[in-house]
Amino acid sequence: MGRAIQDRALLIEIELKRKQMIQSGLENGLQSDITLQLSMQVDRLINAFEQSQNAKIMLHMTNENNL
């Protein structure tokens, strides 16, 4: 799977998990175990997306330096 597709899939997963987290917060409270677990999952997904973006930037910079 290409990086652009992986990034798009991550963004979709982030949005879905974020919606679940908000719904859980409304139904179970912001400090409930379920809501906090969903929040941590959202954080991990965002971190994965940011790492992917940073890797692309580094690759681009390396390629430019090799020209």
Secondary structure, DSSP 8 states (H G I E B T S, - for coil): --HHHHHHHHHHHHHHHHHHHHHHHHHH-TTSHHHHHHHHHHHHHHHHHHHHHHHHHHHHHHHHHT-
